[in-house]
Amino acid sequence: MNTGLRRLLTIAEKEKRTIIGLMSGTSLDGLDIALCEFTGHGLQTQLVLRQFATMPYGSEFKQQVKEVFSKRAVDLEKVTLMNAYIGSFHAELINACLQEWGLTAQDVDIIASHGQTIYHAPASQHQVAGMPNATLQIGDGDHIAVKTGVITLSDFRQKHIAAGGEGAPLAVYGDFLLFSEKGQNRIMLNIGGIANFTFLPGDLDTSRIFSTDVGPGNTIMDAYMQANFPGTFYDAGSAVALQGTIHEGLLAALLAHPFFQGDFPKTTGPEVFNLAYLARAQEASSTTALSAQDVMATLNRFSAHGICDALRRTMEEEEFEIFVSGGGMHNPLLRRNIETLLPGVVIRDTAELGVSPDAKEAVLFATLANECLVGERLDFGAGRLRIPAVQMGKISLPQ
């Protein structure tokens, strides 16, 4: 047997597996690296988060990614080069992290890499006749495997699409396995560039599990800050938005997109909700002269409105508690807006469940890798969301 495959079989048969989960989001803050220890699989999954770090990206790297990110027309050579470069660069960051933690490649069984999304194109968005759902993440797994010496699983979203999904959100799998709790309805709300949530019913009825994107989280706010406040990547502490006033006309124009009236589940991305979208909304609402502070206050409320309206529409009479993760949880005005729009709802963060809210997405991809190695088919039934019953991840061997 091939030595790499024999190594993979040995890992799958271990009682405990050490898996590094990687996440690089649309905000381009840096590479999230979560060192996880797993026992079991399925609903018997037990996780220990041993280490976590975000390795920040420099301005040059961010600019390189932005040249190919969320654009319909890009330089194909640049995409090809960046696919290899990001894989190699992520490997360097992993190696640096391992050194800092006093570990070697031999201490790690598997790396689970999400890659860097550069374009998300569900059929509901692209509307090209005869073409399927599609998404593209770059950052080649073979480069990570060879340069770290660790078997790597990557490109998780393609199997989801091949099996009938839209490639997002994938959080539902890890949310179900790690955070379901009998007797408590939970909303696992992740506010990254795009906001999404998973509903975990307290009766553990898998057919009632529901997951969807709901609209922008940080993506337009971050882009606006970067465009209008050079050298600033996001609205730290909501400092700019707190100085402004919500403009109801602009808010209404922002909410006029058909995405918000569409049926659930659905997915979206910065390909739709970006600065060009904001500019059109400002033109439609005659607010092009609005102060930056008022624009940020309105964008903040816009994100909160998308989240809360989706929860109200999908949860109906259900009682639930919200556990929040992602960069948006650090935005105090956004949390306040959500609490205002959903009075009486308890908002917590995933640290109470044993997973740092900043690490959650990286942990979820490590969980997907664990399921790929040792899991069995998870049947979610025929509920409101047909969740493909698949194990995800393409295998790259170091040798």
DOVEXFI-502413 format. One record per residue (C-alpha): residue number from 1; chain; x, y, z. Coordinates in steps of 0.05 Angstrom, whole numbers. Example, Ala and Ser with C-alpha at 12.3 -4.5 7.8 and 13.67 -1.06 7.14 Angstrom:
BEGIN
<node n="1" chain="A" px="246" py="-90" pz="156"/>
<node n="2" chain="A" px="273" py="-21" pz="143"/>
This chain:
BEGIN
<node n="1" chain="A" px="0" py="0" pz="0"/>
<node n="2" chain="A" px="22" py="71" pz="-13"/>
<node n="3" chain="A" px="57" py="96" pz="50"/>
<node n="4" chain="A" px="16" py="160" pz="50"/>
<node n="5" chain="A" px="-49" py="121" pz="47"/>
<node n="6" chain="A" px="-24" py="74" pz="101"/>
<node n="7" chain="A" px="-10" py="134" pz="144"/>
<node n="8" chain="A" px="-81" py="160" pz="131"/>
<node n="9" chain="A" px="-110" py="93" pz="151"/>
<node n="10" chain="A" px="-69" py="93" pz="215"/>
<node n="11" chain="A" px="-94" py="163" pz="232"/>
<node n="12" chain="A" px="-166" py="142" pz="220"/>
<node n="13" chain="A" px="-158" py="83" pz="268"/>
<node n="14" chain="A" px="-129" py="125" pz="325"/>
<node n="15" chain="A" px="-169" py="138" pz="387"/>
<node n="16" chain="A" px="-149" py="212" pz="386"/>
<node n="17" chain="A" px="-134" py="253" pz="325"/>
<node n="18" chain="A" px="-97" py="320" pz="325"/>
<node n="19" chain="A" px="-124" py="364" pz="269"/>
<node n="20" chain="A" px="-107" py="435" pz="250"/>
<node n="21" chain="A" px="-166" py="474" pz="223"/>
<node n="22" chain="A" px="-153" py="535" pz="178"/>
<node n="23" chain="A" px="-199" py="592" pz="160"/>
<node n="24" chain="A" px="-185" py="653" pz="118"/>
<node n="25" chain="A" px="-247" py="696" pz="111"/>
<node n="26" chain="A" px="-269" py="751" pz="64"/>
<node n="27" chain="A" px="-247" py="804" pz="115"/>
<node n="28" chain="A" px="-175" py="783" pz="102"/>
<node n="29" chain="A" px="-154" py="796" pz="174"/>
<node n="30" chain="A" px="-108" py="737" pz="174"/>
<node n="31" chain="A" px="-105" py="661" pz="176"/>
<node n="32" chain="A" px="-142" py="630" pz="234"/>
<node n="33" chain="A" px="-104" py="567" pz="258"/>
<node n="34" chain="A" px="-139" py="521" pz="308"/>
<node n="35" chain="A" px="-102" py="461" pz="338"/>
<node n="36" chain="A" px="-157" py="412" pz="357"/>
<node n="37" chain="A" px="-158" py="344" pz="389"/>
<node n="38" chain="A" px="-216" py="298" pz="370"/>
<node n="39" chain="A" px="-243" py="234" pz="397"/>
<node n="40" chain="A" px="-304" py="200" pz="369"/>
<node n="41" chain="A" px="-347" py="224" pz="311"/>
<node n="42" chain="A" px="-419" py="243" pz="296"/>
<node n="43" chain="A" px="-458" py="262" pz="358"/>
<node n="44" chain="A" px="-404" py="228" pz="400"/>
<node n="45" chain="A" px="-352" py="278" pz="377"/>
<node n="46" chain="A" px="-310" py="305" pz="433"/>
<node n="47" chain="A" px="-266" py="366" pz="419"/>
<node n="48" chain="A" px="-210" py="399" pz="457"/>
<node n="49" chain="A" px="-184" py="464" pz="429"/>
<node n="50" chain="A" px="-110" py="461" pz="448"/>
<node n="51" chain="A" px="-84" py="523" pz="414"/>
<node n="52" chain="A" px="-110" py="580" pz="371"/>
<node n="53" chain="A" px="-78" py="638" pz="335"/>
<node n="54" chain="A" px="-94" py="687" pz="280"/>
<node n="55" chain="A" px="-33" py="699" pz="237"/>
<node n="56" chain="A" px="-44" py="770" pz="209"/>
<node n="57" chain="A" px="-38" py="786" pz="136"/>
<node n="58" chain="A" px="5" py="843" pz="112"/>
<node n="59" chain="A" px="-22" py="898" pz="68"/>
<node n="60" chain="A" px="14" py="871" pz="6"/>
<node n="61" chain="A" px="-18" py="802" pz="13"/>
<node n="62" chain="A" px="-87" py="834" pz="23"/>
<node n="63" chain="A" px="-78" py="875" pz="-40"/>
<node n="64" chain="A" px="-57" py="813" pz="-80"/>
<node n="65" chain="A" px="-120" py="776" pz="-59"/>
<node n="66" chain="A" px="-165" py="836" pz="-72"/>
<node n="67" chain="A" px="-141" py="837" pz="-145"/>
<node n="68" chain="A" px="-176" py="771" pz="-157"/>
<node n="69" chain="A" px="-231" py="773" pz="-103"/>
<node n="70" chain="A" px="-305" py="778" pz="-119"/>
<node n="71" chain="A" px="-295" py="803" pz="-191"/>
<node n="72" chain="A" px="-327" py="775" pz="-253"/>
<node n="73" chain="A" px="-268" py="794" pz="-297"/>
<node n="74" chain="A" px="-198" py="779" pz="-271"/>
<node n="75" chain="A" px="-129" py="763" pz="-297"/>
<node n="76" chain="A" px="-130" py="686" pz="-304"/>
<node n="77" chain="A" px="-54" py="682" pz="-296"/>
<node n="78" chain="A" px="-60" py="721" pz="-231"/>
<node n="79" chain="A" px="-113" py="671" pz="-205"/>
<node n="80" chain="A" px="-68" py="613" pz="-224"/>
<node n="81" chain="A" px="-8" py="643" pz="-189"/>
<node n="82" chain="A" px="-47" py="661" pz="-127"/>
<node n="83" chain="A" px="-74" py="590" pz="-121"/>
<node n="84" chain="A" px="-4" py="564" pz="-112"/>
<node n="85" chain="A" px="22" py="624" pz="-73"/>
<node n="86" chain="A" px="-33" py="623" pz="-21"/>
<node n="87" chain="A" px="-23" py="549" pz="-9"/>
<node n="88" chain="A" px="51" py="559" pz="2"/>
<node n="89" chain="A" px="41" py="621" pz="44"/>
<node n="90" chain="A" px="-9" py="586" pz="89"/>
<node n="91" chain="A" px="40" py="529" pz="98"/>
<node n="92" chain="A" px="93" py="579" pz="121"/>
<node n="93" chain="A" px="44" py="608" pz="172"/>
<node n="94" chain="A" px="27" py="539" pz="198"/>
<node n="95" chain="A" px="100" py="521" pz="206"/>
<node n="96" chain="A" px="112" py="586" pz="243"/>
<node n="97" chain="A" px="54" py="571" pz="290"/>
<node n="98" chain="A" px="78" py="501" pz="304"/>
<node n="99" chain="A" px="147" py="528" pz="322"/>
<node n="100" chain="A" px="116" py="579" pz="368"/>
<node n="101" chain="A" px="74" py="525" pz="402"/>
<node n="102" chain="A" px="135" py="480" pz="410"/>
<node n="103" chain="A" px="108" py="427" pz="362"/>
<node n="104" chain="A" px="131" py="393" pz="299"/>
<node n="105" chain="A" px="94" py="365" pz="238"/>
<node n="106" chain="A" px="98" py="296" pz="271"/>
<node n="107" chain="A" px="53" py="321" pz="327"/>
<node n="108" chain="A" px="-3" py="336" pz="277"/>
<node n="109" chain="A" px="-45" py="283" pz="241"/>
<node n="110" chain="A" px="-84" py="325" pz="191"/>
<node n="111" chain="A" px="-91" py="397" pz="166"/>
<node n="112" chain="A" px="-161" py="419" pz="145"/>
<node n="113" chain="A" px="-157" py="480" pz="99"/>
<node n="114" chain="A" px="-216" py="521" pz="77"/>
<node n="115" chain="A" px="-175" py="561" pz="28"/>
<node n="116" chain="A" px="-190" py="632" pz="6"/>
<node n="117" chain="A" px="-258" py="645" pz="-27"/>
<node n="118" chain="A" px="-251" py="689" pz="-88"/>
<node n="119" chain="A" px="-319" py="679" pz="-119"/>
<node n="120" chain="A" px="-385" py="649" pz="-97"/>
<node n="121" chain="A" px="-437" py="638" pz="-151"/>
<node n="122" chain="A" px="-501" py="600" pz="-132"/>
<node n="123" chain="A" px="-550" py="592" pz="-190"/>
<node n="124" chain="A" px="-599" py="639" pz="-157"/>
<node n="125" chain="A" px="-546" py="693" pz="-163"/>
<node n="126" chain="A" px="-512" py="680" pz="-230"/>
<node n="127" chain="A" px="-577" py="661" pz="-267"/>
<node n="128" chain="A" px="-539" py="632" pz="-325"/>
<node n="129" chain="A" px="-585" py="581" pz="-359"/>
<node n="130" chain="A" px="-560" py="510" pz="-354"/>
<node n="131" chain="A" px="-504" py="526" pz="-306"/>
<node n="132" chain="A" px="-501" py="496" pz="-236"/>
<node n="133" chain="A" px="-485" py="525" pz="-168"/>
<node n="134" chain="A" px="-411" py="541" pz="-163"/>
<node n="135" chain="A" px="-359" py="570" pz="-116"/>
<node n="136" chain="A" px="-284" py="577" pz="-119"/>
<node n="137" chain="A" px="-233" py="575" pz="-63"/>
<node n="138" chain="A" px="-159" py="580" pz="-78"/>
<node n="139" chain="A" px="-98" py="561" pz="-37"/>
<node n="140" chain="A" px="-77" py="492" pz="-63"/>
<node n="141" chain="A" px="-78" py="435" pz="-12"/>
<node n="142" chain="A" px="-19" py="399" pz="-44"/>
<node n="143" chain="A" px="26" py="458" pz="-31"/>
<node n="144" chain="A" px="5" py="458" pz="42"/>
<node n="145" chain="A" px="16" py="383" pz="49"/>
<node n="146" chain="A" px="85" py="384" pz="16"/>
<node n="147" chain="A" px="111" py="445" pz="52"/>
<node n="148" chain="A" px="86" py="424" pz="121"/>
<node n="149" chain="A" px="95" py="349" pz="115"/>
<node n="150" chain="A" px="24" py="338" pz="140"/>
<node n="151" chain="A" px="-33" py="304" pz="103"/>
<node n="152" chain="A" px="-81" py="359" pz="83"/>
<node n="153" chain="A" px="-156" py="359" pz="69"/>
<node n="154" chain="A" px="-181" py="418" pz="29"/>
<node n="155" chain="A" px="-233" py="445" pz="-20"/>
<node n="156" chain="A" px="-292" py="423" pz="24"/>
<node n="157" chain="A" px="-346" py="462" pz="-12"/>
<node n="158" chain="A" px="-344" py="426" pz="-79"/>
<node n="159" chain="A" px="-373" py="361" pz="-52"/>
<node n="160" chain="A" px="-431" py="400" pz="-21"/>
<node n="161" chain="A" px="-447" py="430" pz="-89"/>
<node n="162" chain="A" px="-438" py="364" pz="-125"/>
<node n="163" chain="A" px="-489" py="333" pz="-78"/>
<node n="164" chain="A" px="-541" py="387" pz="-92"/>
<node n="165" chain="A" px="-523" py="442" pz="-43"/>
<node n="166" chain="A" px="-497" py="513" pz="-56"/>
<node n="167" chain="A" px="-430" py="504" pz="-23"/>
<node n="168" chain="A" px="-452" py="546" pz="37"/>
<node n="169" chain="A" px="-463" py="551" pz="93"/>
<node n="170" chain="A" px="-423" py="491" pz="116"/>
<node n="171" chain="A" px="-426" py="511" pz="189"/>
<node n="172" chain="A" px="-489" py="469" pz="198"/>
<node n="173" chain="A" px="-449" py="404" pz="200"/>
<node n="174" chain="A" px="-401" py="425" pz="255"/>
<node n="175" chain="A" px="-455" py="464" pz="293"/>
<node n="176" chain="A" px="-498" py="402" pz="296"/>
<node n="177" chain="A" px="-441" py="356" pz="318"/>
<node n="178" chain="A" px="-409" py="402" pz="369"/>
<node n="179" chain="A" px="-464" py="446" pz="397"/>
<node n="180" chain="A" px="-531" py="410" pz="397"/>
<node n="181" chain="A" px="-561" py="408" pz="467"/>
<node n="182" chain="A" px="-623" py="369" pz="487"/>
<node n="183" chain="A" px="-676" py="415" pz="516"/>
<node n="184" chain="A" px="-648" py="480" pz="488"/>
<node n="185" chain="A" px="-663" py="512" pz="421"/>
<node n="186" chain="A" px="-599" py="545" pz="398"/>
<node n="187" chain="A" px="-583" py="594" pz="342"/>
<node n="188" chain="A" px="-510" py="590" pz="322"/>
<node n="189" chain="A" px="-501" py="659" pz="291"/>
<node n="190" chain="A" px="-436" py="673" pz="254"/>
<node n="191" chain="A" px="-423" py="744" pz="233"/>
<node n="192" chain="A" px="-365" py="744" pz="185"/>
<node n="193" chain="A" px="-363" py="781" pz="119"/>
<node n="194" chain="A" px="-430" py="749" pz="107"/>
<node n="195" chain="A" px="-476" py="731" pz="165"/>
<node n="196" chain="A" px="-506" py="662" pz="171"/>
<node n="197" chain="A" px="-540" py="621" pz="224"/>
<node n="198" chain="A" px="-557" py="549" pz="242"/>
<node n="199" chain="A" px="-619" py="530" pz="282"/>
<node n="200" chain="A" px="-607" py="471" pz="328"/>
<node n="201" chain="A" px="-673" py="445" pz="357"/>
<node n="202" chain="A" px="-673" py="424" pz="430"/>
<node n="203" chain="A" px="-711" py="361" pz="412"/>
<node n="204" chain="A" px="-651" py="339" pz="369"/>
<node n="205" chain="A" px="-697" py="326" pz="310"/>
<node n="206" chain="A" px="-648" py="330" pz="252"/>
<node n="207" chain="A" px="-704" py="344" pz="202"/>
<node n="208" chain="A" px="-716" py="411" pz="237"/>
<node n="209" chain="A" px="-644" py="435" pz="232"/>
<node n="210" chain="A" px="-640" py="496" pz="189"/>
<node n="211" chain="A" px="-581" py="537" pz="162"/>
<node n="212" chain="A" px="-577" py="597" pz="116"/>
<node n="213" chain="A" px="-540" py="659" pz="97"/>
<node n="214" chain="A" px="-579" py="722" pz="117"/>
<node n="215" chain="A" px="-541" py="779" pz="84"/>
<node n="216" chain="A" px="-481" py="823" pz="98"/>
<node n="217" chain="A" px="-445" py="818" pz="164"/>
<node n="218" chain="A" px="-381" py="859" pz="161"/>
<node n="219" chain="A" px="-367" py="859" pz="87"/>
<node n="220" chain="A" px="-394" py="927" pz="66"/>
<node n="221" chain="A" px="-376" py="961" pz="131"/>
<node n="222" chain="A" px="-304" py="937" pz="125"/>
<node n="223" chain="A" px="-299" py="957" pz="52"/>
<node n="224" chain="A" px="-327" py="1026" pz="67"/>
<node n="225" chain="A" px="-278" py="1038" pz="123"/>
<node n="226" chain="A" px="-220" py="1017" pz="79"/>
<node n="227" chain="A" px="-242" py="1062" pz="23"/>
<node n="228" chain="A" px="-257" py="1124" pz="66"/>
<node n="229" chain="A" px="-207" py="1117" pz="123"/>
<node n="230" chain="A" px="-140" py="1098" pz="92"/>
<node n="231" chain="A" px="-100" py="1050" pz="135"/>
<node n="232" chain="A" px="-162" py="1027" pz="172"/>
<node n="233" chain="A" px="-189" py="958" pz="159"/>
<node n="234" chain="A" px="-253" py="959" pz="201"/>
<node n="235" chain="A" px="-293" py="1002" pz="249"/>
<node n="236" chain="A" px="-258" py="984" pz="314"/>
<node n="237" chain="A" px="-305" py="989" pz="373"/>
<node n="238" chain="A" px="-359" py="1018" pz="326"/>
<node n="239" chain="A" px="-323" py="1084" pz="337"/>
<node n="240" chain="A" px="-344" py="1115" pz="271"/>
<node n="241" chain="A" px="-415" py="1086" pz="269"/>
<node n="242" chain="A" px="-429" py="1109" pz="340"/>
<node n="243" chain="A" px="-417" py="1181" pz="317"/>
<node n="244" chain="A" px="-470" py="1175" pz="263"/>
<node n="245" chain="A" px="-546" py="1172" pz="256"/>
<node n="246" chain="A" px="-585" py="1119" pz="218"/>
<node n="247" chain="A" px="-614" py="1146" pz="154"/>
<node n="248" chain="A" px="-681" py="1111" pz="143"/>
<node n="249" chain="A" px="-683" py="1127" pz="68"/>
<node n="250" chain="A" px="-615" py="1096" pz="56"/>
<node n="251" chain="A" px="-633" py="1037" pz="100"/>
<node n="252" chain="A" px="-696" py="1024" pz="60"/>
<node n="253" chain="A" px="-657" py="1027" pz="-5"/>
<node n="254" chain="A" px="-605" py="978" pz="21"/>
<node n="255" chain="A" px="-660" py="929" pz="42"/>
<node n="256" chain="A" px="-694" py="932" pz="-26"/>
<node n="257" chain="A" px="-653" py="876" pz="-56"/>
<node n="258" chain="A" px="-694" py="814" pz="-76"/>
<node n="259" chain="A" px="-647" py="771" pz="-35"/>
<node n="260" chain="A" px="-681" py="792" pz="28"/>
<node n="261" chain="A" px="-750" py="771" pz="3"/>
<node n="262" chain="A" px="-725" py="705" pz="-25"/>
<node n="263" chain="A" px="-742" py="637" pz="5"/>
<node n="264" chain="A" px="-695" py="603" pz="54"/>
<node n="265" chain="A" px="-645" py="572" pz="52"/>
<node n="266" chain="A" px="-601" py="617" pz="9"/>
<node n="267" chain="A" px="-530" py="639" pz="2"/>
<node n="268" chain="A" px="-497" py="704" pz="-20"/>
<node n="269" chain="A" px="-430" py="739" pz="-18"/>
<node n="270" chain="A" px="-391" py="803" pz="-31"/>
<node n="271" chain="A" px="-404" py="792" pz="-105"/>
<node n="272" chain="A" px="-473" py="821" pz="-89"/>
<node n="273" chain="A" px="-464" py="864" pz="-27"/>
<node n="274" chain="A" px="-406" py="910" pz="-39"/>
<node n="275" chain="A" px="-389" py="984" pz="-47"/>
<node n="276" chain="A" px="-422" py="986" pz="-116"/>
<node n="277" chain="A" px="-486" py="962" pz="-83"/>
<node n="278" chain="A" px="-480" py="1016" pz="-31"/>
<node n="279" chain="A" px="-468" py="1069" pz="-84"/>
<node n="280" chain="A" px="-532" py="1048" pz="-121"/>
<node n="281" chain="A" px="-571" py="1051" pz="-56"/>
<node n="282" chain="A" px="-545" py="1121" pz="-42"/>
<node n="283" chain="A" px="-564" py="1144" pz="-111"/>
<node n="284" chain="A" px="-634" py="1115" pz="-103"/>
<node n="285" chain="A" px="-643" py="1148" pz="-35"/>
<node n="286" chain="A" px="-609" py="1215" pz="-53"/>
<node n="287" chain="A" px="-558" py="1205" pz="2"/>
<node n="288" chain="A" px="-493" py="1211" pz="-36"/>
<node n="289" chain="A" px="-473" py="1271" pz="8"/>
<node n="290" chain="A" px="-486" py="1234" pz="73"/>
<node n="291" chain="A" px="-429" py="1237" pz="123"/>
<node n="292" chain="A" px="-385" py="1176" pz="132"/>
<node n="293" chain="A" px="-409" py="1170" pz="203"/>
<node n="294" chain="A" px="-482" py="1168" pz="182"/>
<node n="295" chain="A" px="-466" py="1118" pz="127"/>
<node n="296" chain="A" px="-431" py="1072" pz="177"/>
<node n="297" chain="A" px="-488" py="1078" pz="227"/>
<node n="298" chain="A" px="-537" py="1059" pz="172"/>
<node n="299" chain="A" px="-494" py="1001" pz="146"/>
<node n="300" chain="A" px="-489" py="974" pz="217"/>
<node n="301" chain="A" px="-565" py="975" pz="225"/>
<node n="302" chain="A" px="-571" py="944" pz="155"/>
<node n="303" chain="A" px="-530" py="883" pz="176"/>
<node n="304" chain="A" px="-570" py="876" pz="241"/>
<node n="305" chain="A" px="-636" py="882" pz="203"/>
<node n="306" chain="A" px="-618" py="827" pz="155"/>
<node n="307" chain="A" px="-600" py="781" pz="212"/>
<node n="308" chain="A" px="-661" py="795" pz="254"/>
<node n="309" chain="A" px="-711" py="794" pz="198"/>
<node n="310" chain="A" px="-686" py="725" pz="177"/>
<node n="311" chain="A" px="-691" py="699" pz="248"/>
<node n="312" chain="A" px="-762" py="726" pz="256"/>
<node n="313" chain="A" px="-784" py="696" pz="189"/>
<node n="314" chain="A" px="-755" py="627" pz="199"/>
<node n="315" chain="A" px="-763" py="616" pz="274"/>
<node n="316" chain="A" px="-835" py="639" pz="279"/>
<node n="317" chain="A" px="-859" py="618" pz="349"/>
<node n="318" chain="A" px="-795" py="582" pz="370"/>
<node n="319" chain="A" px="-760" py="606" pz="432"/>
<node n="320" chain="A" px="-684" py="605" pz="425"/>
<node n="321" chain="A" px="-618" py="631" pz="451"/>
<node n="322" chain="A" px="-565" py="661" pz="405"/>
<node n="323" chain="A" px="-492" py="640" pz="409"/>
<node n="324" chain="A" px="-452" py="688" pz="366"/>
<node n="325" chain="A" px="-383" py="681" pz="334"/>
<node n="326" chain="A" px="-342" py="715" pz="280"/>
<node n="327" chain="A" px="-313" py="784" pz="275"/>
<node n="328" chain="A" px="-381" py="818" pz="281"/>
<node n="329" chain="A" px="-387" py="796" pz="353"/>
<node n="330" chain="A" px="-333" py="848" pz="370"/>
<node n="331" chain="A" px="-376" py="904" pz="340"/>
<node n="332" chain="A" px="-413" py="932" pz="401"/>
<node n="333" chain="A" px="-463" py="973" pz="361"/>
<node n="334" chain="A" px="-481" py="914" pz="317"/>
<node n="335" chain="A" px="-495" py="872" pz="378"/>
<node n="336" chain="A" px="-536" py="929" pz="408"/>
<node n="337" chain="A" px="-576" py="935" pz="343"/>
<node n="338" chain="A" px="-591" py="861" pz="343"/>
<node n="339" chain="A" px="-614" py="864" pz="416"/>
<node n="340" chain="A" px="-658" py="924" pz="399"/>
<node n="341" chain="A" px="-691" py="889" pz="340"/>
<node n="342" chain="A" px="-699" py="823" pz="378"/>
<node n="343" chain="A" px="-721" py="847" pz="447"/>
<node n="344" chain="A" px="-717" py="793" pz="501"/>
<node n="345" chain="A" px="-672" py="746" pz="463"/>
<node n="346" chain="A" px="-610" py="724" pz="501"/>
<node n="347" chain="A" px="-544" py="734" pz="462"/>
<node n="348" chain="A" px="-482" py="696" pz="485"/>
<node n="349" chain="A" px="-418" py="676" pz="452"/>
<node n="350" chain="A" px="-391" py="607" pz="437"/>
<node n="351" chain="A" px="-337" py="612" pz="491"/>
<node n="352" chain="A" px="-392" py="588" pz="538"/>
<node n="353" chain="A" px="-394" py="524" pz="497"/>
<node n="354" chain="A" px="-319" py="513" pz="500"/>
<node n="355" chain="A" px="-299" py="543" pz="433"/>
<node n="356" chain="A" px="-270" py="613" pz="425"/>
<node n="357" chain="A" px="-317" py="653" pz="380"/>
<node n="358" chain="A" px="-257" py="675" pz="339"/>
<node n="359" chain="A" px="-234" py="603" pz="330"/>
<node n="360" chain="A" px="-302" py="573" pz="313"/>
<node n="361" chain="A" px="-298" py="572" pz="238"/>
<node n="362" chain="A" px="-228" py="542" pz="238"/>
<node n="363" chain="A" px="-253" py="490" pz="288"/>
<node n="364" chain="A" px="-312" py="474" pz="244"/>
<node n="365" chain="A" px="-267" py="456" pz="185"/>
<node n="366" chain="A" px="-225" py="412" pz="231"/>
<node n="367" chain="A" px="-290" py="378" pz="250"/>
<node n="368" chain="A" px="-308" py="367" pz="177"/>
<node n="369" chain="A" px="-240" py="334" pz="168"/>
<node n="370" chain="A" px="-251" py="289" pz="228"/>
<node n="371" chain="A" px="-318" py="268" pz="198"/>
<node n="372" chain="A" px="-285" py="255" pz="130"/>
<node n="373" chain="A" px="-235" py="209" pz="165"/>
<node n="374" chain="A" px="-279" py="170" pz="212"/>
<node n="375" chain="A" px="-351" py="193" pz="206"/>
<node n="376" chain="A" px="-411" py="159" pz="176"/>
<node n="377" chain="A" px="-468" py="186" pz="134"/>
<node n="378" chain="A" px="-508" py="238" pz="172"/>
<node n="379" chain="A" px="-580" py="236" pz="150"/>
<node n="380" chain="A" px="-615" py="303" pz="163"/>
<node n="381" chain="A" px="-681" py="279" pz="135"/>
<node n="382" chain="A" px="-728" py="318" pz="90"/>
<node n="383" chain="A" px="-737" py="381" pz="132"/>
<node n="384" chain="A" px="-739" py="453" pz="111"/>
<node n="385" chain="A" px="-667" py="448" pz="87"/>
<node n="386" chain="A" px="-642" py="388" pz="48"/>
<node n="387" chain="A" px="-572" py="382" pz="76"/>
<node n="388" chain="A" px="-529" py="337" pz="33"/>
<node n="389" chain="A" px="-508" py="275" pz="72"/>
<node n="390" chain="A" px="-435" py="276" pz="51"/>
<node n="391" chain="A" px="-365" py="275" pz="79"/>
<node n="392" chain="A" px="-324" py="332" pz="50"/>
<node n="393" chain="A" px="-251" py="345" pz="35"/>
<node n="394" chain="A" px="-200" py="327" pz="-18"/>
<node n="395" chain="A" px="-139" py="290" pz="6"/>
<node n="396" chain="A" px="-68" py="315" pz="-9"/>
<node n="397" chain="A" px="-9" py="271" pz="12"/>
<node n="398" chain="A" px="58" py="302" pz="30"/>
<node n="399" chain="A" px="99" py="251" pz="-10"/>
